[in-house]
């Protein structure tokens, strides 16, 4: 698949666009790379929140990116700590 689209070509809010630009993410390919390596990396970008992550996920799916596959892999590889009081 061709992921060479720039984030300017994506339907992102101005705030989400600016957060990605400041993080040095300029293309769909770079977003996909973050998702493949560690989906949670996108969540560590300063100012990123669940709504913006959802917006990115919904938008990249429009380009044929298997977001659910990357998210499921990330969840599977996480170590979860549950506190029982």
C-alpha positions, 0 to 999 in steps of 0.5 A, spaced: 500 500 500 502 507 498 502 511 505 506 516 502 500 521 503 502 527 507 498 529 513 496 535 509 492 531 505 488 528 511 482 530 514 485 532 521 483 538 526 488 543 526 490 542 533 491 534 531 495 536 525 499 541 529 501 536 534 503 531 529 508 536 525 511 538 532 512 531 533 516 530 527 510 526 523 509 529 516 506 523 512 501 517 513 507 512 513 510 515 519 504 515 523 503 507 520 510 506 522 509 509 529 503 504 530 507 498 528 512 499 532 508 501 539 501 504 538 502 507 544 507 512 542 502 516 539 499 517 545 505 520 548 505 526 544 504 532 548 497 535 548 495 528 545 488 525 548 483 520 546 479 524 542 485 526 537 488 519 537 481 516 535 481 522 530 487 519 527 485 512 527 479 513 523 482 518 518 488 513 517 483 507 516 480 511 510 487 510 507 486 502 508 491 502 514 489 496 518 489 500 525 485 494 529 491 489 527 496 494 530 492 496 536 490 489 538 498 487 537 499 493 542 494 491 547 497 483 547 504 486 548 502 490 554 503 488 561 497 490 565 497 491 572 491 490 576 491 492 583 486 489 588 485 492 595 
